[in-house]
Amino acid sequence: MSDALLEVQGLRAAHGQLVAVRDLGFSIARGEVVALIGANGAGKTTLLRCLAGVHPSAAGRVTLAGTDITALLAHQRVRRGLAMVPEGRRLFDDMSVRENLRVAGDHGRPGDWTLPRVLEALPALPPIIDRPAGALSGGQRQAAAIGRALMTNPDVLLLDEVSLGLSPLAVEEVYRNLASLREAGRTSLLLVEQDLSRAMAFADRVLCLREGRIVLQGPAESLTREAVTAAYFGVEAERSLETQS
């Protein structure tokens, strides 16, 4: 895609002898929201960790805004405009939410995502801004982790297991925050989500992984739940609705 902000070509990654990501290729446009779905062990987290630079890739190329970032370390990718909200959030529990956000800002790059702007975009944060991160609920921790990532001023935000371990009420809160972020329109999102209905309702496009490969992809509005479920569990042959007209 000529307008691709993030482009991945032939990406391959392994855990020892186990190949987790197999020659993947896809791209994400600026402002686009892409949901990454697949069963446990499909390679979703490994893919995100490779993109973030915290897991080595064995082959392939990752390009961000036209610049090859394949050889860059994680902190260098952050400064290029790529940030990740990892599974488990990983906040500094003995620090306040404000301190967590400021630490991230100090290690990011200059941009529009200042502390006031992040607090405006994520309405869940102002009431908890001075609470210790260790005292937050699951939904609050996720909101704080998203805010922390935004403080680095990313062009692309990777979110791993958005709703994992959260109550239904907390999930609603997190997606309200993500909707606010989406409306800002400045950051592309690649999110891993186990809730298929939620992923298809929220994303512009869906990528389904199975055994480290993309087995189905297309605009969320063009994919049926049946087709995604079949691809998810390997019931049908690989296909891409993006190439069908």
VOTIZA-556083 format. One line per 8 residues: number of its first residue (from 1); their letters; for each residue x, y, z of N, C-alpha, C. Coordinates in nm, 3 decimals. Layout:
VOTIZA-556083
NUM> A> X Y Z X Y Z X Y Z | ...
//
This chain:
VOTIZA-556083
1> MSDALLEV> 0.084 -0.119 0.000 0.000 0.000 0.000 0.088 0.125 0.000 | 0.060 0.217 -0.090 0.143 0.335 -0.101 0.124 0.429 0.017 | 0.005 0.426 0.079 -0.023 0.514 0.191 0.001 0.446 0.325 | 0.072 0.335 0.324 0.095 0.259 0.447 0.181 0.339 0.544 | 0.139 0.343 0.669 0.221 0.401 0.775 0.315 0.296 0.832 | 0.261 0.179 0.862 0.340 0.064 0.908 0.332 -0.044 0.802 | 0.446 -0.095 0.760 0.448 -0.201 0.660 0.538 -0.314 0.706 | 0.485 -0.436 0.700 0.557 -0.555 0.743 0.571 -0.648 0.624
9> QGLRAAHG> 0.694 -0.695 0.599 0.720 -0.781 0.484 0.800 -0.903 0.528 | 0.746 -1.022 0.501 0.818 -1.147 0.525 0.868 -1.167 0.666 | 0.793 -1.120 0.765 0.839 -1.128 0.904 0.831 -1.272 0.956 | 0.940 -1.313 1.018 0.950 -1.449 1.071 1.015 -1.441 1.209 | 0.957 -1.514 1.305 1.011 -1.513 1.442 0.986 -1.649 1.507 | 1.073 -1.684 1.601 1.064 -1.815 1.664 1.096 -1.805 1.813 | 1.054 -1.909 1.884 1.095 -1.931 2.022 1.174 -2.062 2.021 | 1.305 -2.050 2.012 1.386 -2.170 1.996 1.357 -2.235 1.863
17> QLVAVRDL> 1.320 -2.362 1.866 1.288 -2.435 1.743 1.143 -2.415 1.698 | 1.063 -2.352 1.782 0.922 -2.332 1.749 0.904 -2.201 1.673 | 0.860 -2.211 1.548 0.835 -2.093 1.467 0.697 -2.038 1.502 | 0.693 -1.914 1.550 0.568 -1.854 1.596 0.507 -1.759 1.494 | 0.591 -1.696 1.412 0.545 -1.604 1.308 0.610 -1.647 1.178 | 0.527 -1.672 1.076 0.575 -1.735 0.953 0.557 -1.643 0.833 | 0.662 -1.569 0.800 0.665 -1.491 0.676 0.543 -1.401 0.658 | 0.511 -1.327 0.764 0.393 -1.241 0.762 0.417 -1.113 0.684
25> GFSIARGE> 0.313 -1.068 0.617 0.317 -0.940 0.549 0.182 -0.871 0.557 | 0.181 -0.744 0.596 0.058 -0.664 0.599 0.100 -0.519 0.617 | 0.003 -0.428 0.605 0.031 -0.287 0.625 -0.086 -0.222 0.696 | -0.060 -0.108 0.757 -0.161 -0.032 0.829 -0.151 0.114 0.786 | -0.264 0.173 0.751 -0.267 0.312 0.708 -0.275 0.405 0.829 | -0.242 0.530 0.808 -0.249 0.628 0.916 -0.393 0.643 0.964 | -0.411 0.636 1.095 -0.543 0.650 1.154 -0.629 0.525 1.150 | -0.578 0.417 1.091 -0.656 0.294 1.078 -0.653 0.214 1.207
33> VVALIGAN> -0.765 0.145 1.235 -0.774 0.055 1.350 -0.783 -0.088 1.297 | -0.685 -0.170 1.333 -0.679 -0.308 1.286 -0.684 -0.401 1.406 | -0.775 -0.497 1.403 -0.787 -0.597 1.509 -0.714 -0.724 1.466 | -0.631 -0.776 1.555 -0.557 -0.899 1.532 -0.618 -1.007 1.619 | -0.673 -1.109 1.556 -0.741 -1.214 1.630 -0.683 -1.350 1.596 | -0.710 -1.446 1.683 -0.659 -1.581 1.663 -0.660 -1.656 1.795 | -0.656 -1.786 1.788 -0.657 -1.868 1.908 -0.527 -1.852 1.986 | -0.526 -1.899 2.110 -0.403 -1.899 2.188 -0.295 -1.976 2.114
41> GAGKTTLL> -0.175 -1.918 2.106 -0.065 -1.982 2.036 -0.059 -1.953 1.888 | -0.147 -1.864 1.840 -0.149 -1.832 1.698 -0.033 -1.743 1.655 | 0.032 -1.678 1.752 0.147 -1.592 1.720 0.120 -1.444 1.737 | 0.006 -1.408 1.795 -0.034 -1.267 1.804 0.062 -1.185 1.890 | 0.087 -1.234 2.012 0.174 -1.160 2.102 0.317 -1.154 2.049 | 0.364 -1.265 1.994 0.499 -1.265 1.936 0.510 -1.163 1.824 | 0.407 -1.154 1.741 0.407 -1.056 1.634 0.418 -0.914 1.689 | 0.335 -0.881 1.788 0.341 -0.747 1.846 0.476 -0.719 1.910
49> RCLAGVHP> 0.531 -0.818 1.977 0.661 -0.799 2.042 0.772 -0.781 1.938 | 0.761 -0.848 1.826 0.858 -0.827 1.716 0.847 -0.686 1.662 | 0.725 -0.639 1.641 0.706 -0.506 1.589 0.759 -0.400 1.686 | 0.744 -0.427 1.816 0.789 -0.333 1.917 0.940 -0.340 1.940 | 1.004 -0.445 1.890 1.148 -0.459 1.905 1.191 -0.527 2.033 | 1.099 -0.595 2.101 1.135 -0.664 2.225 1.150 -0.815 2.205 | 1.123 -0.862 2.084 1.148 -1.002 2.048 1.220 -1.000 1.914 | 1.330 -1.074 1.900 1.405 -1.069 1.774 1.331 -1.136 1.660
57> SAAGRVTL> 1.343 -1.078 1.543 1.289 -1.143 1.423 1.400 -1.217 1.352 | 1.366 -1.331 1.293 1.465 -1.412 1.223 1.479 -1.370 1.077 | 1.376 -1.304 1.025 1.377 -1.258 0.886 1.268 -1.155 0.869 | 1.277 -1.083 0.759 1.171 -0.988 0.726 1.212 -0.843 0.746 | 1.117 -0.755 0.721 1.142 -0.612 0.723 1.021 -0.539 0.782 | 1.048 -0.442 0.868 0.943 -0.358 0.926 0.975 -0.214 0.891 | 0.878 -0.146 0.829 0.898 -0.007 0.786 0.793 0.080 0.854 | 0.837 0.192 0.910 0.747 0.286 0.976 0.765 0.422 0.911
65> AGTDITAL> 0.656 0.474 0.854 0.658 0.604 0.786 0.772 0.612 0.684 | 0.792 0.502 0.614 0.892 0.498 0.508 1.033 0.469 0.552 | 1.056 0.453 0.681 1.189 0.426 0.735 1.199 0.282 0.783 | 1.304 0.213 0.742 1.326 0.076 0.785 1.370 0.075 0.932 | 1.288 0.015 1.019 1.319 0.010 1.162 1.354 -0.131 1.208 | 1.375 -0.221 1.115 1.395 -0.362 1.147 1.509 -0.384 1.246 | 1.617 -0.310 1.231 1.735 -0.332 1.314 1.735 -0.247 1.442 | 1.631 -0.166 1.462 1.631 -0.077 1.577 1.589 -0.150 1.705
73> LAHQRVRR> 1.646 -0.108 1.818 1.607 -0.158 1.948 1.473 -0.099 1.989 | 1.412 -0.156 2.093 1.277 -0.115 2.134 1.270 0.035 2.164 | 1.364 0.087 2.242 1.356 0.228 2.279 1.378 0.319 2.159 | 1.453 0.269 2.060 1.472 0.347 1.938 1.345 0.350 1.855 | 1.269 0.241 1.856 1.141 0.237 1.784 1.041 0.331 1.850 | 1.044 0.338 1.983 0.957 0.433 2.053 0.984 0.574 2.005 | 1.110 0.609 1.992 1.146 0.744 1.949 1.115 0.767 1.800 | 1.092 0.660 1.726 1.052 0.672 1.586 0.900 0.682 1.571
81> GLAMVPEG> 0.827 0.647 1.681 0.682 0.663 1.675 0.602 0.535 1.687 | 0.659 0.433 1.751 0.587 0.307 1.771 0.589 0.271 1.919 | 0.473 0.250 1.979 0.464 0.218 2.121 0.372 0.098 2.141 | 0.392 0.027 2.252 0.316 -0.093 2.281 0.259 -0.090 2.422 | 0.133 -0.131 2.434 0.070 -0.156 2.564 0.072 -0.307 2.583 | 0.161 -0.359 2.666 0.177 -0.504 2.675 0.066 -0.569 2.757 | 0.048 -0.698 2.736 -0.041 -0.775 2.822 0.008 -0.762 2.966 | -0.085 -0.739 3.058 -0.047 -0.723 3.198 -0.016 -0.580 3.237
89> RRLFDDMS> -0.021 -0.486 3.139 -0.008 -0.342 3.160 0.131 -0.299 3.205 | 0.189 -0.364 3.307 0.327 -0.338 3.352 0.352 -0.193 3.389 | 0.266 -0.140 3.472 0.287 -0.006 3.526 0.384 -0.012 3.643 | 0.437 0.104 3.681 0.518 0.115 3.802 0.421 0.134 3.919 | 0.396 0.024 3.992 0.289 0.025 4.090 0.312 0.119 4.207 | 0.437 0.148 4.241 0.464 0.236 4.354 0.466 0.383 4.314 | 0.439 0.412 4.188 0.432 0.549 4.139 0.287 0.585 4.107 | 0.255 0.714 4.114 0.121 0.758 4.078 0.101 0.747 3.927
97> VRENLRVA> -0.025 0.756 3.886 -0.054 0.755 3.744 0.016 0.872 3.675 | 0.014 0.987 3.738 0.081 1.104 3.682 0.231 1.077 3.660 | 0.293 1.015 3.758 0.436 0.985 3.747 0.464 0.883 3.639 | 0.376 0.782 3.626 0.390 0.685 3.518 0.385 0.753 3.382 | 0.292 0.847 3.367 0.276 0.916 3.240 0.398 1.004 3.211 | 0.445 1.073 3.310 0.558 1.163 3.289 0.687 1.088 3.258 | 0.707 0.974 3.320 0.825 0.893 3.289 0.823 0.853 3.142 | 0.706 0.812 3.094 0.696 0.774 2.953 0.723 0.894 2.862
105> GDHGRPGD> 0.669 1.010 2.899 0.691 1.129 2.819 0.837 1.167 2.811 | 0.909 1.144 2.920 1.052 1.177 2.922 1.133 1.088 2.829 | 1.078 0.970 2.797 1.152 0.876 2.713 1.092 0.862 2.573 | 0.998 0.948 2.541 0.936 0.945 2.410 0.993 1.051 2.319 | 0.908 1.105 2.235 0.949 1.210 2.143 0.853 1.327 2.153 | 0.893 1.444 2.113 0.803 1.560 2.120 0.682 1.540 2.029 | 0.570 1.600 2.067 0.452 1.588 1.984 0.329 1.644 2.052 | 0.214 1.620 1.992 0.088 1.675 2.041 0.036 1.607 2.167
113> WTLPRVLE> 0.084 1.484 2.192 0.032 1.412 2.309 0.106 1.456 2.436 | 0.062 1.570 2.486 0.110 1.620 2.615 0.021 1.564 2.725 | 0.059 1.585 2.850 -0.022 1.534 2.961 -0.165 1.588 2.956 | -0.187 1.719 2.938 -0.326 1.767 2.929 -0.404 1.702 2.816 | -0.337 1.683 2.703 -0.405 1.624 2.587 -0.444 1.478 2.614 | -0.355 1.403 2.677 -0.384 1.263 2.710 -0.500 1.255 2.809 | -0.501 1.342 2.907 -0.610 1.342 3.006 -0.743 1.379 2.942 | -0.737 1.464 2.840 -0.859 1.500 2.768 -0.909 1.384 2.683
121> ALPALPPI> -0.816 1.312 2.620 -0.853 1.202 2.531 -0.901 1.079 2.607 | -0.852 1.062 2.730 -0.887 0.943 2.810 -0.958 0.990 2.937 | -1.090 1.005 2.932 -1.165 1.062 3.045 -1.154 0.982 3.175 | -1.112 0.858 3.167 -1.098 0.777 3.289 -0.979 0.821 3.374 | -0.885 0.894 3.315 -0.760 0.923 3.386 -0.766 1.040 3.486 | -0.829 1.153 3.455 -0.824 1.265 3.549 -0.865 1.230 3.692 | -0.970 1.150 3.715 -1.007 1.121 3.855 -0.904 1.035 3.930 | -0.816 0.968 3.859 -0.720 0.877 3.924 -0.576 0.922 3.907
129> IDRPAGAL> -0.556 1.043 3.856 -0.424 1.086 3.815 -0.321 1.081 3.927 | -0.363 1.103 4.053 -0.266 1.103 4.163 -0.273 0.979 4.251 | -0.344 0.877 4.204 -0.348 0.751 4.277 -0.226 0.665 4.243 | -0.180 0.584 4.338 -0.073 0.488 4.304 -0.126 0.388 4.201 | -0.044 0.356 4.104 -0.088 0.262 4.000 -0.124 0.126 4.059 | -0.059 0.089 4.169 -0.088 -0.040 4.230 -0.225 -0.048 4.294 | -0.292 0.067 4.310 -0.424 0.068 4.374 -0.538 0.075 4.274 | -0.507 0.065 4.146 -0.609 0.081 4.043 -0.681 -0.050 4.013
137> SGGQRQAA> -0.803 -0.037 3.961 -0.877 -0.153 3.911 -0.819 -0.194 3.776 | -0.866 -0.308 3.724 -0.815 -0.356 3.596 -0.840 -0.259 3.483 | -0.962 -0.204 3.474 -0.993 -0.110 3.369 -0.914 0.018 3.381 | -0.895 0.064 3.505 -0.815 0.184 3.528 -0.669 0.162 3.490 | -0.617 0.044 3.520 -0.479 0.013 3.484 -0.461 0.011 3.332 | -0.559 -0.042 3.263 -0.550 -0.045 3.117 -0.554 0.097 3.061 | -0.642 0.181 3.115 -0.649 0.320 3.070 -0.517 0.391 3.097 | -0.458 0.367 3.214 -0.330 0.429 3.248 -0.219 0.381 3.156
145> AIGRALMT> -0.222 0.252 3.122 -0.120 0.197 3.032 -0.132 0.256 2.892 | -0.256 0.275 2.846 -0.276 0.339 2.715 -0.227 0.483 2.719 | -0.260 0.554 2.828 -0.213 0.692 2.842 -0.062 0.700 2.846 | 0.000 0.606 2.916 0.146 0.604 2.923 0.207 0.588 2.784 | 0.150 0.499 2.704 0.201 0.479 2.568 0.181 0.605 2.483 | 0.068 0.671 2.499 0.041 0.791 2.421 0.140 0.902 2.454 | 0.188 0.904 2.577 0.282 1.008 2.617 0.413 1.002 2.538 | 0.440 0.891 2.472 0.560 0.881 2.388 0.535 0.937 2.247
153> NPDVLLLD> 0.411 0.982 2.222 0.371 1.038 2.093 0.388 0.940 1.977 | 0.319 0.824 1.986 0.333 0.725 1.879 0.248 0.756 1.757 | 0.298 0.715 1.641 0.216 0.713 1.521 0.137 0.583 1.515 | 0.196 0.477 1.571 0.131 0.345 1.575 0.133 0.295 1.719 | 0.015 0.255 1.766 0.001 0.202 1.902 -0.039 0.056 1.895 | 0.041 -0.031 1.956 0.014 -0.174 1.963 -0.047 -0.205 2.099 | -0.159 -0.275 2.100 -0.226 -0.309 2.227 -0.248 -0.459 2.233 | -0.187 -0.523 2.332 -0.195 -0.667 2.344 -0.302 -0.707 2.445
161> EVSLGLSP> -0.394 -0.794 2.402 -0.499 -0.848 2.489 -0.574 -0.735 2.562 | -0.645 -0.656 2.482 -0.709 -0.535 2.533 -0.802 -0.564 2.651 | -0.884 -0.668 2.641 -0.986 -0.691 2.744 -0.957 -0.811 2.833 | -0.839 -0.871 2.820 -0.809 -0.991 2.896 -0.814 -0.964 3.047 | -0.890 -1.045 3.119 -0.894 -1.037 3.264 -0.979 -0.924 3.320 | -1.047 -0.850 3.234 -1.126 -0.737 3.280 -1.273 -0.776 3.293 | -1.342 -0.711 3.384 -1.486 -0.730 3.399 -1.556 -0.666 3.279 | -1.680 -0.707 3.250 -1.753 -0.645 3.138 -1.763 -0.494 3.152
169> LAVEEVYR> -1.781 -0.444 3.273 -1.790 -0.300 3.295 -1.656 -0.233 3.262 | -1.546 -0.296 3.302 -1.413 -0.241 3.275 -1.384 -0.243 3.125 | -1.427 -0.348 3.056 -1.407 -0.355 2.911 -1.479 -0.240 2.842 | -1.602 -0.212 2.885 -1.676 -0.099 2.827 -1.600 0.031 2.849 | -1.544 0.047 2.968 -1.468 0.168 2.999 -1.345 0.181 2.911 | -1.273 0.072 2.894 -1.153 0.074 2.811 -1.187 0.110 2.667 | -1.294 0.053 2.613 -1.330 0.081 2.475 -1.386 0.221 2.456 | -1.445 0.277 2.561 -1.483 0.419 2.553 -1.357 0.506 2.539
177> NLASLREA> -1.254 0.469 2.613 -1.127 0.542 2.602 -1.066 0.526 2.464 | -1.068 0.403 2.411 -1.013 0.379 2.278 -1.093 0.453 2.171 | -1.225 0.462 2.190 -1.308 0.536 2.095 -1.270 0.684 2.095 | -1.243 0.738 2.213 -1.199 0.878 2.221 -1.067 0.896 2.148 | -0.978 0.800 2.165 -0.848 0.804 2.097 -0.866 0.795 1.946 | -0.957 0.708 1.906 -0.982 0.691 1.762 -1.034 0.820 1.700 | -1.120 0.888 1.772 -1.177 1.012 1.719 -1.071 1.119 1.699 | -0.964 1.113 1.778 -0.855 1.210 1.761 -0.789 1.193 1.625
185> GRTSLLLV> -0.788 1.068 1.573 -0.748 1.042 1.436 -0.600 1.052 1.404 | -0.514 1.064 1.506 -0.373 1.083 1.478 -0.290 0.956 1.492 | -0.348 0.854 1.556 -0.270 0.735 1.588 -0.336 0.611 1.530 | -0.258 0.529 1.461 -0.308 0.400 1.413 -0.302 0.299 1.525 | -0.399 0.209 1.529 -0.407 0.109 1.634 -0.401 -0.031 1.575 | -0.317 -0.115 1.634 -0.316 -0.259 1.605 -0.340 -0.327 1.738 | -0.458 -0.387 1.753 -0.494 -0.442 1.883 -0.527 -0.590 1.876 | -0.480 -0.661 1.978 -0.512 -0.803 1.994 -0.634 -0.812 2.084
193> EQDLSRAM> -0.737 -0.879 2.035 -0.862 -0.888 2.110 -0.921 -1.028 2.096 | -0.949 -1.092 2.210 -1.008 -1.226 2.209 -1.159 -1.223 2.187 | -1.222 -1.111 2.218 -1.366 -1.097 2.200 -1.394 -1.066 2.053 | -1.436 -1.168 1.979 -1.453 -1.155 1.835 -1.556 -1.049 1.799 | -1.668 -1.048 1.868 -1.773 -0.950 1.837 -1.724 -0.809 1.861 | -1.653 -0.791 1.971 -1.599 -0.659 2.004 -1.497 -0.615 1.898 | -1.410 -0.706 1.859 -1.308 -0.672 1.759 -1.371 -0.631 1.627 | -1.469 -0.706 1.582 -1.531 -0.678 1.452 -1.613 -0.549 1.455
201> AFADRVLC> -1.669 -0.517 1.572 -1.748 -0.395 1.583 -1.661 -0.270 1.590 | -1.542 -0.284 1.646 -1.459 -0.165 1.671 -1.359 -0.137 1.559 | -1.306 -0.240 1.497 -1.195 -0.222 1.403 -1.243 -0.184 1.263 | -1.154 -0.117 1.190 -1.177 -0.094 1.047 -1.149 -0.220 0.968 | -1.050 -0.295 1.014 -1.004 -0.413 0.941 -0.965 -0.521 1.040 | -0.979 -0.645 0.999 -0.949 -0.760 1.084 -0.844 -0.848 1.017 | -0.743 -0.889 1.096 -0.645 -0.989 1.053 -0.661 -1.110 1.143 | -0.681 -1.226 1.085 -0.693 -1.349 1.163 -0.567 -1.433 1.145
209> LREGRIVL> -0.502 -1.464 1.256 -0.380 -1.545 1.255 -0.412 -1.689 1.295 | -0.345 -1.782 1.231 -0.348 -1.922 1.272 -0.212 -1.982 1.244 | -0.151 -2.038 1.346 -0.019 -2.101 1.336 0.083 -2.007 1.272 | 0.078 -1.880 1.312 0.177 -1.784 1.268 0.156 -1.724 1.132 | 0.044 -1.755 1.068 0.016 -1.702 0.936 -0.116 -1.626 0.936 | -0.127 -1.526 0.848 -0.255 -1.459 0.827 -0.339 -1.547 0.735 | -0.452 -1.596 0.787 -0.536 -1.686 0.709 -0.665 -1.619 0.660 | -0.693 -1.502 0.712 -0.809 -1.427 0.667 -0.788 -1.280 0.701
217> QGPAESLT> -0.821 -1.192 0.609 -0.814 -1.050 0.638 -0.913 -0.977 0.551 | -0.957 -0.863 0.598 -1.051 -0.784 0.522 -1.116 -0.676 0.606 | -1.189 -0.585 0.543 -1.263 -0.484 0.617 -1.362 -0.551 0.712 | -1.369 -0.501 0.834 -1.455 -0.565 0.933 -1.600 -0.573 0.887 | -1.646 -0.471 0.817 -1.785 -0.469 0.773 -1.813 -0.571 0.663 | -1.708 -0.621 0.597 -1.727 -0.717 0.488 -1.712 -0.862 0.533 | -1.666 -0.882 0.655 -1.644 -1.017 0.705 -1.761 -1.063 0.789 | -1.805 -1.186 0.767 -1.908 -1.242 0.853 -1.845 -1.311 0.972
225> REAVTAAY> -1.920 -1.320 1.078 -1.870 -1.390 1.196 -1.840 -1.536 1.163 | -1.921 -1.596 1.076 -1.901 -1.735 1.038 -1.768 -1.755 0.966 | -1.735 -1.662 0.874 -1.610 -1.673 0.800 -1.491 -1.658 0.893 | -1.499 -1.561 0.986 -1.389 -1.540 1.079 -1.373 -1.659 1.172 | -1.484 -1.712 1.221 -1.478 -1.827 1.310 -1.417 -1.948 1.240 | -1.455 -1.968 1.113 -1.401 -2.080 1.036 -1.250 -2.066 1.019 | -1.206 -1.945 0.987 -1.061 -1.922 0.970 -0.988 -1.936 1.103 | -1.049 -1.885 1.208 -0.992 -1.889 1.343 -0.958 -2.032 1.384
233> FGVEAERS> -1.051 -2.124 1.354 -1.033 -2.264 1.394 -0.980 -2.353 1.283 | -0.951 -2.294 1.166 -0.892 -2.371 1.058 -0.990 -2.459 0.984 | -1.115 -2.415 0.975 -1.217 -2.497 0.911 -1.212 -2.487 0.759 | -1.165 -2.369 0.710 -1.165 -2.351 0.565 -1.027 -2.310 0.517 | -1.009 -2.311 0.389 -0.880 -2.276 0.329 -0.852 -2.128 0.346 | -0.725 -2.094 0.336 -0.685 -1.954 0.348 -0.744 -1.872 0.233 | -0.785 -1.751 0.270 -0.833 -1.660 0.168 -0.827 -1.518 0.221 | -0.835 -1.422 0.134 -0.832 -1.282 0.174 -0.944 -1.207 0.104
241> LETQS> -1.035 -1.152 0.181 -1.145 -1.078 0.121 -1.098 -0.946 0.062 | -0.980 -0.903 0.098 -0.932 -0.776 0.043 -0.899 -0.789 -0.106 | -0.874 -0.910 -0.151 -0.839 -0.928 -0.291 -0.960 -0.967 -0.375 | -1.077 -0.978 -0.310 -1.196 -1.014 -0.383 -1.274 -0.888 -0.419 | -1.334 -0.885 -0.532 -1.414 -0.768 -0.570 -1.542 -0.814 -0.641
//
